[in-house]
Amino acid sequence: QVQLVESGGGLVQPGGSLRLSCAASGFTFRNYAMSWFRQAPDKERELVASISPAGVSLNDVDSVKGRFTISRDNAKNTVYLQMNSLKPEDTAVYYCRRFPYWGQGTQVTVSS
């Protein structure tokens, strides 16, 4: 069965960086686009970034433009989200997605 396991979340100070990872299994990873979403308390889940099977970024989200970068390693069945210049408003649970499946999420908290 499809499994998506996120890791790399944690507590970071404003201006800091984190790299999230999503290890995928149960399907042919290199054939599918992958996405990262996030959900802050009392807010709807929102798209952060998507990447094509070949590794091309598929969207440009204003709230993270120039700060977040999505990438993938098809040999490792893993998709990454590099997050730089983090802000308190980036605090959320971050989810990996391969439609229609979701990972369990990883908490990112940006606070001093």
N, C-alpha and C positions, 0 to 999 in steps of 0.2 A: 504494500500500500504506500501511497505518497506520504512522505514525512518531510517536514521542514523544521529545522531546529536552529533557532537564533541564539547567538551568544555575543558577548562583548559590551553589554550595557553596564551602567554603573553611575556613580556620582562624579561629576566633574565641575570644576569652577568655570564661570563665564570666561569665554575666550579660549577654552581648552579644546582638546580633540578626543575623539573616540573612533574606533573602527568596529563596526558591527559585522558579524559573519552569519551566514545562513547556510547550513549544511543540508543538502537535499538528497533524498533517496527514494527509491520506488518507481522511478520513471527515467526516461532518457533525457537527462538534464540539458544536453547540448541542443535539443530540439525546441526548447521552450523559452519564451520571454519570461523574465522574472521582475518582481516589483518589491519595493519597500513602501509601507504605509505607516502612519503613526496615528495614535489617538491620545489626546490630552484629556484630563479630567473634565467631564461635562461638555465635551466637544465631540463632533462626529469624526469618524476615522477619515483620514485624508491621504491622498497619494503624495509620496515624497519623491520617488524616482523609479524609472523602469529601464530595463535594458533588453535589447534584442538577443536572440540566440547567439549571434555572432559577436556580441559585445558592444553594440552601438547604443548610446543613450537615446531613449525614445521620447523624452519630454523635458521640459524646462520649467520647474516650479518656482515661482517668484520668491516664495518665502525662504528657499534654501539655495537659490542661485548663487554660484560663485563660492559656496561654502561646503556643499555636500557633493560627493562624487560616488556614483555607482559603478561597480566593476564586477567581473566574474572570472572564474577559473574553471573552464569546462573539464579540465583534467581532474580537478578536485571536487567537482559537483558542488561548488560553493559560489555564492554571490555575496558581495561586500558592500557596505556603505561607509565610506570615509566621511566623517563629520568634523569639520574644522570651524574655528571661530564660533563656538557654541554659545547660544544665548539662553536665558531663562525660559523664553517662550518655546524653545525646542524640547522642553521637558514633556515626555510622553512615553507611552509604551509603543515600541517599534515592532512592526510585524513584517515578516517575509511572506510573499504571496506568489504562488503559481496557480493561476485561475483554474478551478474555483477553490483551491486549497489555501489554508492559512497556517502559519506557524503559531506557536503558543505566545510569542512576544517576548521582548526583553525591555526592561525598564531603563530609561535614560533620564537622569535628573541633573539639571544644570543649576547650580546654586553655590553661592559663596558661604 
